[in-house]
Amino acid sequence: MITGLDSQWVKIAHLYDVIHKYDIIVCFDPDVYLRHANISIEFLMKRYNFTDKSSFLMALDPNATHNRDSLGRIVLNTGFIIAQNNNLTKYILKRLALCTDIIPGCERWKRKWNHEQRAFNDYLRDLMKVGSELIIAPCDEVNGYDGSGTGCSGKLLVHAWTAKHTVNKRIQKVMLETLMMILEKEMWENKHVSVALTSDIKKLGDKQ
């Protein structure tokens, strides 16, 4: 934990460190997961047009009063981030990590919810061009969870904000579905599946 800051802030420092080592980094909060195992990060990048010019991909939060920034816009959620190694990305992450010390007004988010997320939306979001440098994914596809009652059901990527206690069971379901898909594919490809050509019992069985 960084002294004087909520523990959420440490994520930004780590992102800044890691971005120097890789071309693309993906950050998941503990309550975030892909709804289906066959959904890839590459698929999401292509779906939302994350190009070699892009710095960040994030999802919108639900449309609610407490999810508005200082300009009244729906905030982008930092629970899931795709970031690309370029100068703008590194500049944004460094400014965000130091936000409470170098940007007037940012100090209010040291411990106040929602910490680094609100700081990003209030002070750094507008340093990027939306649609090219900053890619905004729809809440219903890349945020929320089924049963949240927010209009965001996490069709592709689930973020179980207020249902963190259900994440283990939710991921178990994904793993079970994935295992069954693998088994089914293996059985069909290796001809372990037998299909009767007719339901007429008189035409089935040993005819000798």
N, C-alpha and C positions, 0 to 999 in steps of 0.2 A: 504494500500500500504506500502511495506517495503521501508524505507528511502534509497534513492540513487539507487533503482532498478525499472525497469519497472514493472507495475502492474501484468504482467504475472507470475512473480516469486512467488507471494503469494500462488499460487496453490500448489507449491512444499512443502511449510511449512505446509499447511493444510493437504496435503496427508501424510506427516510424522506424524502429530498428530493423524489423523484418523486411520492409519494402526495399531496403538497400541491397538485399540479398537475392531477391527473386523478381521475375518479370511481372507476375500476377500473384496477388495474395487474396485469400478469402477468409473472412472472419465470421464465425458463428458464435452467438451467445449460447450458453448452456441449454436454453429452452428453445433453440432453433434447430430444425432438421429438414431434410428433403422429404417430401411426402411419399415419393416412390423412388426406389433404388435406381431405376433406369433414367432418372432425371439428372443430367450432368450440369456442371457449372458452365461448360462450353455451350450447352443448349440455352441456358439462361442468358449468357452473353450475346449469343446470336439473336435470340428472341427480342431482346431490348436494344439491339444495335450498339453494343459496347464494342467500340473499334479501337484501333491503335492510337487514336487521339483522345480516348476517354481516360479519366482519372478515377472516378468513383461510380459505382452502381449501388443505390440504396432504394428501399421501398417507402412509399408513403405510409403514414400512420392512419388510423381510422379518423373519420371526420367528426371530431368532438372538440368542445371548447378547451379542454385541458391539453389538447394536441396542437395548439396554435402557437406560432412564434410571435416575436414582438411586432411583426408586420401583419399578423392575422392569418398567415399562411399555415396550411397543414404541414407539420414537421416531417422530416425524413427520419426514419428509425435507424439507429446505429447498431441494432442487434444483428444485422446481416450486412456485410460490406464486401464488395469486390473492388479491389484497388489495383491500379497499374503503376508500375515503376516509371515515373517521369518527374521532371522538375516541379511541375505544378502540384502533383500528389504529395511529394515530399515537403513542399512549402506549406501546404494546407495542414498536413499532419503535425508538422513542427509548430506552426502557429496555434493549432488546437491544443497541443500538449502544454504549451506555455500560456494559453489564453488567459487564465486567471491572474497571471502576473504582468502581462504586457498589453492587454486590451481593456481599456476602461469599461467597467460595468460587468465584465465577465467573472469577476471575483464572486458575484452572488451565486454562481453555479458550482462553487467549490464542493458544497455538501447538499445543496438543495436539489431535489428531484426536478428535472431529469438530467442533471449534471452535464456530461460532455455532449450529449445529444442536443440539448437546448443551446449550448454554447456554439456548436457547429452550425445550427440553423440560424441563430441570431447574428453571428459575426463572420462566418466563413463561407456559407452556402453561396452567397452572391458573388464570390470571386471566381466562379466557374460558369461557363455557358451551359445552360440546360439543354439537353438533347445531344450534346457532343462531348463536352468535358464532364458534365454531371448527368448521369443517366438515372431517371426516376422510374422505378417499377411500380405497377399498380398494387395497392394494398391487398386486394382480394386474391391476387396470385402469389405474392411474395411476402405476405405478412398475415398475422392472425391465425385463427384455428377454427375448425368447425364447432359450432355451439357457442361462439363468443358473443353473438348477438350484436356485432359491430358492423356487419356487412363485409368483413374481411375474414375469409375462411381458409386462407393458406392453401389454395388449390395446387400450387407447385412447391412452395416452401412454407413450412409451418413455423409460426412463432407464438408459443403458448404463454403469452405475458402473464395473465392472471390464472393460468391453469398449470403452473409449473409442476405441481404434484402429480399431474397425469402424464408427464413426458415419458417416464420409463415404460408405462403400458402402451403408450402411443408408438414408441420406437419398437417395442416388442412386436406389435402388430405389423409394422413395416418389414421387420426382419422375417417374420413368419410368412408374409405374402411373398417376399423375395425368394425365400427358400422353396416355397411351393412352385413358383414360376420356374426356378432352376430345375427342380425335380421333373416337372411336367415336360420341359424342353428336352431333358435328358432321356426321358422315357419314350417320347415320340421319335427323337433322332436315332435312338438305338433299337427301335422296334420292340419295345417292351410293352406296348399297348396293343391289345387285341380287341378288334371291333367285329361283332357278329354281323354277317351279311343279311341276316333275316331274323325276325322274331318268331318264325314258325318252328316250333320245337321238333316237328317231324322232319325238318330238313337240316337239323343240327346234330352234332355228335358224330360218333363212329358209325359209318355206314357198312362196315364189313360184317 
